[in-house]
Amino acid sequence: MTYGLIVQCYIKVDTLDALCKSLVECSELENFNLIFWVDKVKTTSVYTGDSDANAAVFDYIASFCTDFDHLFASIEVKSNDVNLGTCKTCQSALDYAFQSYDFVAFTEDDTVLARDALAWGTALYKSGILSEKDTIALAGESIFFDSRRAAVDPAYVDVAISEANRRGYFNKYVKLNFVPSTCFFTTKAKWDMFGSIRGQPHGDEDVCNLCRDQQLFCVFPVVARVKDVGMLHDKGHSVRTLGTSNVPEIKNTYLTADSLIPFSDSPEPFAGNTGRLFEESVKLLGFNSELAAPPIFTSAPWKLWCFSLKNFGDALTPAILKHYNVPFELVKNFEEADLLGIGSNLDRVRENHTPIVVWSSGFMYPKSQPIAYNNRIRFLGVRGFHTDAAIAPNKPVEMVIGDGGLLVNKLFSSDNIARQYDLGIIPHMSDVNSARALGMMSWPNTKIIDILAPIDQVLAEIAACRRIASSSLHGIVAADAFGIRNCQLVFSEGRELEGAGFKYRDYASALGYHMPRITLGKETTFHKIVDLIDGIQSARVDVTPIVNELEMTVALLRGDRRGLCQI
């Protein structure tokens, strides 16, 4: 079986040369018909030298065909009659290729391919993953191991290579709801779904919006098979339009498949926490061997402060610590505390605070710039990546990004609870009257859950529901822990609970998804909420990796590993 391989070109002969040199090193070339597709220079172009550069591209391609045509099933050279621009040229090229091939690889002229890039794409194609209803393309690039504008120390790259091999990232892939413009693989059936959109003036962005609106996905390798090297090229559209210093999308992929073990042609889905992996790969969190701050010592029970034990979220920390046999005592005065747990209470910790350990806390509001805390403040974990970004470096390697409330699936077993309600509504304590006013108490097969009830009761009632809609963050967290589909409720447009927008986004960032939400009004019905929840569930991720990491930090608090990381 032969496949199509399109290389879209214009005026960048230097990057085209780099691409072609990497291409001839790829395996499985004999299975691909190579099509060079060249856009024509505008007759009204204001840039001098573009016509000569365009001619140089044709000359280069002619030389390449002479030297390397024996490597491919065939080589064609096509060009536009008039300038079409990148998006329309992409559509024209793929429309042409799909007249002959069911599976086509596409790349622009400013990429470098790993040796197994084509093998990667064809292996996934043969696996049938593009037959899945919600999957429309495969990507060569990766969002992981990319430091963007930051420089990367070669020593870190060596550690990244070691860690990627040790953790089995080499042959793993993830599904994300956008398609990269630079390089992708797809089939004729899937191209029929998005090809005409890709050909619009801003088609690359429009396709990504389509994915997000309709919950469509692209498969990305965890370790890149393609590196984009053209963002800052002086002949690139972005540089010419915005100037080098204003180009927003800078890619600095520092780990590709060529750095790792041989390809095994059996890619496997990555079931871990992609949010955590992204943080590791970009900032190399977890690759450092030294703690950023000196330890905080304690041999006595932790002094735990909670805002209010009447509130479900605040009451979770003592319940979880008790379950894991972590010694603690509650204190009423925040200044006496040496442990801060679950909730939006990190704002209380000042830069010069006395020694305290922060576990799973978050900010109530976003910060304009990161806060530099003194080195007696230890962060074992925060609620999400937005909170993490607001903390200046002073973080130990054990830090977990994720809400500790996800441990309720260890605290309370839902296995024997029958899912008897179609919908559970969890109003924040300030929203109870609004729920009554909307008539939710009379909705069919709906359970209204009192967030101020005892923890075991709240958890049992959540576990008894097939879906959860909540204006209480920890109602959502508990639903995620139990694997129950859910969404955020906003009971009145323009009157979201204090800090709720930020804390929901913060929590969702740790799971790597966009928090679905619905603003309630008189027209809102039971069926509208049910349809919303049923429509978004495929975007959620497995919380198990975060739960495992949270349990490791609880072991630290209990003292089991205090010899390794003395709190």
C-alpha positions as CSV (number, residue, x, y, z in Angstrom):
1,M,0.0,0.0,0.0
2,T,1.3,3.5,-0.9
3,Y,0.5,6.7,0.9
4,G,0.8,10.4,0.0
5,L,3.4,12.7,1.5
6,I,3.0,16.5,0.9
7,V,5.8,19.0,1.4
8,Q,4.3,22.5,1.2
9,C,6.9,25.1,0.0
10,Y,7.2,28.8,-0.7
11,I,10.5,30.8,-0.3
12,K,12.5,29.2,2.5
13,V,15.1,27.1,0.7
14,D,17.3,26.8,3.8
15,T,14.6,25.2,6.0
16,L,13.5,23.1,3.0
17,D,17.0,21.8,2.8
18,A,17.0,20.9,6.5
19,L,13.6,19.2,6.1
20,C,14.7,17.2,3.0
21,K,18.0,16.1,4.7
22,S,16.0,14.7,7.6
23,L,13.4,13.2,5.3
24,V,15.8,11.0,3.4
25,E,16.9,9.5,6.7
26,C,13.3,8.4,7.5
27,S,12.2,4.8,7.3
28,E,9.4,3.5,5.1
29,L,10.0,6.1,2.3
30,E,9.4,3.4,-0.3
31,N,5.7,3.4,0.8
32,F,5.2,7.1,0.1
33,N,4.6,9.1,-3.0
34,L,6.2,12.5,-2.3
35,I,4.4,15.6,-3.6
36,F,6.2,18.9,-3.4
37,W,3.6,21.7,-3.6
38,V,4.9,25.2,-4.2
39,D,2.9,28.4,-3.7
40,K,3.4,31.2,-6.2
41,V,4.8,34.6,-5.2
42,K,2.3,37.5,-5.2
43,T,2.8,39.7,-8.2
44,T,2.1,42.7,-5.8
45,S,4.5,41.5,-3.1
46,V,6.3,44.3,-1.3
47,Y,9.2,42.1,-0.3
48,T,12.2,42.2,-2.5
49,G,13.9,38.9,-3.3
50,D,10.8,36.7,-2.9
51,S,10.7,35.8,-6.6
52,D,14.4,34.8,-6.6
53,A,13.8,32.8,-3.4
54,N,10.8,31.1,-4.9
55,A,12.9,30.2,-8.0
56,A,15.6,28.8,-5.8
57,V,13.0,26.5,-4.2
58,F,12.1,25.1,-7.6
59,D,15.8,24.6,-8.4
60,Y,16.4,22.8,-5.1
61,I,13.5,20.5,-5.6
62,A,14.7,19.6,-9.1
63,S,18.1,18.7,-7.7
64,F,16.5,16.7,-4.9
65,C,14.4,14.7,-7.3
66,T,17.4,13.8,-9.4
67,D,19.4,12.6,-6.3
68,F,16.7,10.9,-4.3
69,D,13.8,9.8,-6.4
70,H,14.9,6.2,-6.0
71,L,14.0,6.3,-2.3
72,F,10.3,7.0,-2.8
73,A,7.5,5.2,-4.6
74,S,7.3,8.3,-6.8
75,I,7.9,12.1,-6.6
76,E,5.7,14.8,-8.1
77,V,6.2,18.6,-8.2
78,K,3.1,20.8,-8.3
79,S,2.6,24.5,-8.0
80,N,-0.2,27.1,-7.7
81,D,-1.1,29.3,-10.7
82,V,-1.5,32.2,-8.4
83,N,-0.6,32.9,-4.8
84,L,-3.0,31.1,-2.5
85,G,-1.4,31.5,0.9
86,T,-0.5,28.8,3.4
87,C,-4.0,27.6,4.3
88,K,-5.6,27.5,0.8
89,T,-2.4,25.8,-0.5
90,C,-2.7,23.2,2.2
91,Q,-6.3,22.5,1.1
92,S,-5.4,22.3,-2.6
93,A,-2.5,20.0,-2.0
94,L,-4.5,17.5,0.2
95,D,-7.5,17.7,-2.0
96,Y,-5.2,16.6,-4.9
97,A,-3.5,13.8,-2.9
98,F,-6.8,12.3,-1.6
99,Q,-7.8,11.7,-5.2
100,S,-5.2,8.9,-5.1
101,Y,-4.5,8.0,-1.5
102,D,-6.6,7.2,1.6
103,F,-3.8,8.2,4.0
104,V,-1.7,11.4,3.6
105,A,1.1,13.0,5.6
106,F,1.4,16.8,5.3
107,T,4.3,19.0,6.4
108,E,5.3,22.6,5.8
109,D,8.8,23.4,4.6
110,D,10.2,24.4,8.0
111,T,10.2,21.2,10.0
112,V,12.8,18.6,10.8
113,L,11.6,14.9,10.9
114,A,12.8,12.2,13.3
115,R,13.8,9.1,11.5
116,D,10.7,7.2,12.6
117,A,8.3,10.1,11.8
118,L,6.6,8.3,8.9
119,A,6.7,4.9,10.7
120,W,5.0,6.6,13.7
121,G,2.2,7.9,11.5
122,T,1.6,4.7,9.5
123,A,1.7,2.5,12.6
124,L,-1.1,4.6,14.2
125,Y,-3.0,4.6,10.9
126,K,-2.7,0.8,10.7
127,S,-3.9,0.5,14.3
128,G,-7.2,2.0,13.3
129,I,-7.1,5.0,15.6
130,L,-8.3,7.3,12.8
131,S,-11.4,5.2,12.5
132,E,-12.5,6.4,15.9
133,K,-15.3,8.8,15.7
134,D,-13.7,11.7,17.6
135,T,-10.2,11.4,16.1
136,I,-9.5,13.4,12.9
137,A,-5.8,13.6,12.6
138,L,-2.3,12.5,13.9
139,A,0.4,15.0,14.8
140,G,4.1,14.7,14.3
141,E,4.8,17.5,16.9
142,S,4.5,17.2,20.6
143,I,3.5,19.7,23.3
144,F,5.8,17.9,25.7
145,F,9.6,18.5,26.2
146,D,9.3,21.9,24.7
147,S,10.8,24.8,26.7
148,R,9.4,27.5,24.4
149,R,11.6,30.7,24.8
150,A,13.7,29.3,27.5
151,A,17.2,27.9,26.9
152,V,17.8,24.3,27.9
153,D,20.9,23.1,29.7
154,P,22.4,20.1,27.9
155,A,22.6,18.4,31.3
156,Y,18.8,18.6,31.6
157,V,18.4,17.1,28.2
158,D,20.5,14.1,29.2
159,V,18.2,13.7,32.3
160,A,15.1,14.1,30.1
161,I,16.3,11.4,27.8
162,S,16.9,9.1,30.8
163,E,13.5,9.9,32.4
164,A,11.6,9.5,29.1
165,N,13.1,6.0,28.6
166,R,12.6,5.0,32.2
167,R,8.9,6.2,32.2
168,G,8.2,4.6,28.9
169,Y,7.2,7.9,27.2
170,F,8.9,7.0,23.9
171,N,6.1,5.0,22.4
172,K,3.2,6.8,24.2
173,Y,0.6,9.1,22.6
174,V,-2.1,11.4,23.9
175,K,-5.3,12.8,22.3
176,L,-5.7,16.6,22.4
177,N,-8.4,18.8,21.0
178,F,-6.5,20.8,18.4
179,V,-4.6,20.1,15.2
180,P,-1.2,21.6,14.6
181,S,-0.9,23.6,11.3
182,T,2.7,22.6,10.6
183,C,2.5,18.8,10.3
184,F,-0.2,16.2,10.5
185,F,-1.5,12.9,9.1
186,T,-5.1,12.2,8.2
187,T,-7.4,10.1,6.0
188,K,-9.7,11.1,3.2
189,A,-12.8,10.5,5.4
190,K,-11.5,12.7,8.1
191,W,-10.2,15.3,5.6
192,D,-13.8,15.6,4.3
193,M,-14.7,16.7,7.9
194,F,-12.3,19.6,8.2
195,G,-10.5,20.2,4.8
196,S,-12.7,23.0,3.6
197,I,-12.3,24.7,7.0
198,R,-8.5,24.3,6.8
199,G,-8.5,26.1,3.5
200,Q,-10.1,29.3,4.9
201,P,-7.9,32.4,5.4
202,H,-7.4,31.5,9.1
203,G,-8.1,27.8,8.6
204,D,-5.4,26.5,10.9
205,E,-7.1,28.4,13.8
206,D,-10.6,27.5,12.6
207,V,-9.8,23.8,12.7
208,C,-8.7,24.1,16.3
209,N,-11.9,25.9,17.2
210,L,-13.9,23.1,15.4
211,C,-12.1,20.6,17.6
212,R,-12.9,22.4,20.8
213,D,-16.5,23.1,19.8
214,Q,-17.3,19.5,18.7
215,Q,-14.9,17.6,21.0
216,L,-12.8,16.3,18.1
217,F,-9.2,15.2,18.8
218,C,-5.8,14.8,17.3
219,V,-3.3,12.2,18.4
220,F,0.1,13.6,19.6
221,P,3.2,11.7,20.4
222,V,4.6,12.3,23.9
223,V,8.1,12.4,22.4
224,A,8.1,14.5,19.2
225,R,8.5,13.0,15.7
226,V,8.6,16.4,14.1
227,K,10.3,19.6,15.2
228,D,9.1,23.0,13.9
229,V,12.1,25.3,13.3
230,G,10.6,28.1,11.3
231,M,8.8,30.4,13.8
232,L,11.5,33.1,13.8
233,H,12.6,32.8,10.1
234,D,13.1,36.2,8.6
235,K,11.0,35.2,5.6
236,G,8.2,33.8,7.8
237,H,4.7,35.3,7.8
238,S,4.8,35.8,11.6
239,V,8.1,37.7,11.7
240,R,7.1,39.8,8.7
241,T,3.8,40.7,10.3
242,L,4.6,41.0,13.9
243,G,8.4,41.4,14.2
244,T,10.7,38.9,15.7
245,S,10.2,40.1,19.3
246,N,6.4,39.8,19.0
247,V,6.0,36.3,17.7
248,P,3.9,34.6,20.4
249,E,4.4,31.0,19.4
250,I,8.0,30.0,20.0
251,K,8.9,26.3,19.9
252,N,12.0,24.9,21.4
253,T,11.6,21.1,21.2
254,Y,14.6,19.7,23.1
255,L,13.7,16.0,23.0
256,T,12.8,14.0,19.9
257,A,12.6,10.4,19.0
258,D,16.0,10.4,17.5
259,S,17.5,10.9,21.0
260,L,15.8,7.7,22.3
261,I,15.5,4.0,21.8
262,P,14.5,2.4,18.5
263,F,10.8,2.7,17.5
264,S,8.8,-0.5,18.1
265,D,5.8,0.2,15.8
266,S,3.3,-0.4,18.6
267,P,2.3,3.0,20.0
268,E,0.3,2.9,23.2
269,P,-2.0,5.5,24.7
270,F,-0.6,7.5,27.6
271,A,-3.0,7.1,30.6
272,G,-1.2,9.4,33.0
273,N,-1.8,13.0,33.9
274,T,-0.8,15.0,30.9
275,G,-1.0,18.3,32.9
276,R,1.7,16.9,35.2
277,L,3.8,15.6,32.3
278,F,3.6,19.0,30.6
279,E,4.9,20.7,33.7
280,E,7.7,18.2,34.0
281,S,8.7,18.4,30.4
282,V,8.7,22.2,30.2
283,K,10.2,23.1,33.6
284,L,12.0,19.8,34.2
285,L,10.1,19.5,37.5
286,G,11.0,16.2,39.1
287,F,14.4,16.0,37.3
288,N,16.2,18.1,39.9
289,S,17.9,16.1,42.7
290,E,18.1,18.9,45.3
291,L,15.4,20.6,47.3
292,A,15.0,24.3,46.6
293,A,14.4,25.1,50.3
294,P,15.8,23.8,53.5
295,P,13.6,21.3,55.4
296,I,11.1,22.2,58.1
297,F,11.4,19.8,61.1
298,T,8.6,18.6,63.3
299,S,8.2,15.6,65.6
300,A,4.9,16.8,67.1
301,P,1.5,16.5,65.6
302,W,0.8,18.9,62.8
303,K,-1.1,22.1,63.7
304,L,-3.7,22.3,61.1
305,W,-5.9,25.3,60.4
306,C,-9.2,25.1,58.5
307,F,-11.5,27.9,57.6
308,S,-14.7,26.1,58.7
309,L,-15.4,22.5,59.4
310,K,-19.0,23.1,58.4
311,N,-18.0,23.5,54.8
312,F,-17.5,20.3,52.8
313,G,-14.2,21.3,51.2
314,D,-12.6,22.6,54.3
315,A,-13.6,19.6,56.3
316,L,-11.9,17.2,53.8
317,T,-8.4,17.9,55.0
318,P,-8.8,16.6,58.6
319,A,-10.9,13.7,57.4
320,I,-8.2,12.7,54.9
321,L,-5.4,13.1,57.4
322,K,-7.3,11.0,59.9
323,H,-7.9,8.3,57.3
324,Y,-4.1,8.1,56.5
325,N,-3.1,8.2,60.2
326,V,-1.3,11.5,59.9
327,P,-1.0,13.0,63.4
328,F,-2.5,16.5,63.7
329,E,-4.4,18.9,65.9
330,L,-6.7,21.7,64.8
331,V,-5.9,25.2,65.7
332,K,-8.2,28.2,65.6
333,N,-5.6,30.9,65.2
334,F,-4.0,30.8,61.7
335,E,-0.7,32.1,62.9
336,E,-0.3,29.0,65.1
337,A,-0.6,26.6,62.1
338,D,2.3,24.8,60.5
339,L,0.1,22.9,58.0
340,L,-2.3,24.3,55.4
341,G,-4.6,22.0,53.5
342,I,-7.4,21.9,50.9
343,G,-9.1,25.1,50.0
344,S,-8.6,28.6,48.6
345,N,-6.6,29.7,51.5
346,L,-3.1,30.3,50.3
347,D,-3.6,34.1,50.3
348,R,-3.3,33.9,54.1
349,V,0.4,32.8,53.8
350,R,2.5,35.9,53.5
351,E,5.9,36.1,51.9
352,N,7.7,36.2,55.3
353,H,5.4,33.8,57.1
354,T,6.6,31.6,59.9
355,P,7.5,28.0,59.0
356,I,4.5,26.2,57.4
357,V,3.9,23.4,55.0
358,V,1.4,24.0,52.2
359,W,-0.5,20.9,50.9
360,S,-3.1,21.1,48.2
361,S,-4.0,24.7,48.8
362,G,-4.9,27.3,46.2
363,F,-5.3,31.0,45.7
364,M,-8.7,32.6,45.7
365,Y,-7.7,35.1,43.0
366,P,-5.2,35.2,40.1
367,K,-1.9,37.0,40.8
368,S,-0.3,39.7,38.6
369,Q,3.1,38.3,39.3
370,P,4.6,35.3,41.2
371,I,5.0,35.6,45.0
372,A,8.5,34.9,46.3
373,Y,8.0,33.2,49.7
374,N,10.8,32.8,52.3
375,N,12.6,29.5,52.4
376,R,10.9,28.3,55.5
377,I,7.7,27.8,53.6
378,R,7.5,24.3,52.0
379,F,5.1,23.5,49.2
380,L,4.2,19.8,49.0
381,G,1.3,20.5,46.7
382,V,-1.1,23.1,45.3
383,R,-4.5,22.8,43.7
384,G,-3.6,23.6,40.1
385,F,-1.1,25.0,37.6
386,H,-2.5,28.5,37.9
387,T,-1.7,28.6,41.6
388,D,1.7,26.9,40.9
389,A,2.5,29.7,38.4
390,A,1.8,32.3,41.1
391,I,4.6,30.9,43.3
392,A,8.1,32.0,42.6
393,P,10.6,29.1,42.5
394,N,11.1,27.6,45.9
395,K,9.4,24.3,45.3
396,P,10.6,20.8,46.2
397,V,10.5,17.9,43.7
398,E,7.7,16.1,45.6
399,M,5.3,18.9,44.9
400,V,2.0,17.6,43.6
401,I,-0.3,19.6,41.3
402,G,-3.9,18.6,42.1
403,D,-6.6,18.9,44.6
404,G,-6.3,16.7,47.7
405,G,-10.0,16.2,47.6
406,L,-9.5,13.6,44.9
407,L,-8.4,11.3,47.8
408,V,-12.1,10.9,48.8
409,N,-12.2,7.8,46.6
410,K,-9.8,6.3,49.3
411,L,-11.7,7.8,52.2
412,F,-15.1,6.5,51.0
413,S,-15.8,3.5,48.9
414,S,-18.5,4.1,46.3
415,D,-18.3,0.5,44.9
416,N,-21.4,-0.7,46.7
417,I,-23.5,2.5,46.1
418,A,-26.1,2.1,43.5
419,R,-26.4,5.0,40.9
420,Q,-30.1,5.6,41.5
421,Y,-30.4,9.3,40.5
422,D,-30.0,10.7,37.0
423,L,-28.7,14.0,38.3
424,G,-27.3,15.3,41.5
425,I,-27.4,19.1,42.1
426,I,-24.9,20.5,44.7
427,P,-25.7,24.1,45.4
428,H,-23.0,26.1,47.3
429,M,-24.5,27.1,50.7
430,S,-25.1,30.6,49.3
431,D,-27.1,29.1,46.3
432,V,-29.6,27.0,48.1
433,N,-32.4,29.6,47.8
434,S,-31.7,30.1,44.1
435,A,-32.0,26.3,43.6
436,R,-35.4,26.4,45.2
437,A,-36.5,29.4,43.1
438,L,-35.6,27.5,39.9
439,G,-37.7,24.6,41.0
440,M,-34.9,22.1,41.0
441,M,-36.3,20.3,44.0
442,S,-39.1,19.0,41.8
443,W,-37.0,18.0,38.8
444,P,-37.4,14.3,37.8
445,N,-35.0,11.7,39.4
446,T,-32.8,14.5,40.8
447,K,-31.0,14.6,44.1
448,I,-30.4,18.0,45.8
449,I,-27.3,17.4,47.9
450,D,-26.7,19.5,51.1
451,I,-23.1,20.5,51.1
452,L,-23.3,21.2,54.8
453,A,-24.3,17.7,55.7
454,P,-21.7,15.3,57.3
455,I,-19.0,14.2,54.9
456,D,-20.0,10.6,54.7
457,Q,-23.6,11.6,53.8
458,V,-22.4,14.1,51.1
459,L,-20.1,11.5,49.6
460,A,-22.8,8.7,49.7
461,E,-25.3,11.0,47.9
462,I,-22.8,12.1,45.3
463,A,-21.9,8.4,44.6
464,A,-25.5,7.6,44.1
465,C,-25.8,10.0,41.1
466,R,-25.1,9.3,37.5
467,R,-24.2,13.0,36.9
468,I,-23.3,15.9,39.1
469,A,-23.8,19.6,38.5
470,S,-22.3,21.7,41.3
471,S,-21.6,25.3,42.3
472,S,-19.4,24.0,45.0
473,L,-15.9,23.2,43.7
474,H,-15.4,20.1,45.9
475,G,-18.7,18.7,44.7
476,I,-17.0,18.6,41.3
477,V,-13.8,17.2,42.9
478,A,-15.6,14.4,44.6
479,A,-17.5,13.6,41.4
480,D,-14.2,13.3,39.5
481,A,-12.8,11.1,42.2
482,F,-15.7,8.7,41.8
483,G,-15.6,8.9,38.0
484,I,-19.0,10.6,37.8
485,R,-19.7,13.0,34.9
486,N,-20.2,16.6,36.0
487,C,-20.2,20.3,35.2
488,Q,-20.0,23.6,37.1
489,L,-23.2,25.5,37.9
490,V,-23.4,29.3,38.0
491,F,-26.7,30.2,39.5
492,S,-26.9,33.8,38.3
493,E,-25.2,35.5,35.3
494,G,-22.7,38.1,36.5
495,R,-22.9,36.8,40.1
496,E,-20.4,34.0,40.3
497,L,-19.2,33.1,43.8
498,E,-16.2,34.8,45.1
499,G,-13.1,33.5,43.4
500,A,-15.1,30.7,41.8
501,G,-14.0,31.4,38.2
502,F,-10.3,31.2,39.1
503,K,-10.5,28.2,41.5
504,Y,-12.4,26.1,39.0
505,R,-9.9,26.9,36.2
506,D,-7.1,26.3,38.6
507,Y,-8.4,22.9,39.6
508,A,-9.2,21.9,36.0
509,S,-5.7,22.8,34.9
510,A,-4.2,20.0,37.0
511,L,-6.4,17.5,35.1
512,G,-5.6,19.1,31.7
513,Y,-9.1,20.0,30.6
514,H,-11.5,22.9,30.3
515,M,-14.1,23.1,33.0
516,P,-17.6,22.8,31.5
517,R,-20.1,25.1,33.0
518,I,-23.6,26.3,32.6
519,T,-25.2,29.6,33.8
520,L,-28.6,28.9,35.1
521,G,-31.8,30.9,34.3
522,K,-35.5,30.3,34.2
523,E,-35.1,28.6,30.8
524,T,-32.7,26.0,32.3
525,T,-34.2,22.5,32.5
526,F,-33.1,19.1,33.8
527,H,-32.6,17.9,30.2
528,K,-30.4,20.9,29.3
529,I,-28.0,20.1,32.1
530,V,-28.1,16.4,31.4
531,D,-27.4,17.0,27.7
532,L,-24.5,19.3,28.5
533,I,-22.8,16.8,30.9
534,D,-23.3,13.9,28.5
535,G,-21.7,15.9,25.7
536,I,-18.5,16.8,27.5
537,Q,-17.4,13.7,29.3
538,S,-15.0,12.4,26.6
539,A,-12.6,15.3,27.4
540,R,-12.0,14.2,30.9
541,V,-8.9,12.4,32.1
542,D,-8.0,9.6,34.6
543,V,-7.3,11.1,38.0
544,T,-5.4,8.0,39.2
545,P,-1.8,9.4,38.7
546,I,-2.7,12.5,40.7
547,V,-4.2,10.4,43.5
548,N,-1.0,8.3,43.6
549,E,1.2,11.4,43.9
550,L,-1.1,12.8,46.6
551,E,-0.8,9.6,48.6
552,M,3.0,10.0,48.4
553,T,2.9,13.4,49.9
554,V,0.5,12.2,52.6
555,A,3.2,9.6,53.5
556,L,5.6,12.5,53.9
557,L,3.2,14.2,56.3
558,R,2.8,11.0,58.2
559,G,6.5,10.7,58.6
560,D,7.0,7.5,56.6
561,R,9.6,9.2,54.4
562,R,10.8,11.9,56.8
563,G,14.4,10.6,56.5
564,L,14.3,11.4,52.8
565,C,12.5,14.7,53.0
566,Q,12.5,16.0,56.5
567,I,9.5,18.2,56.9
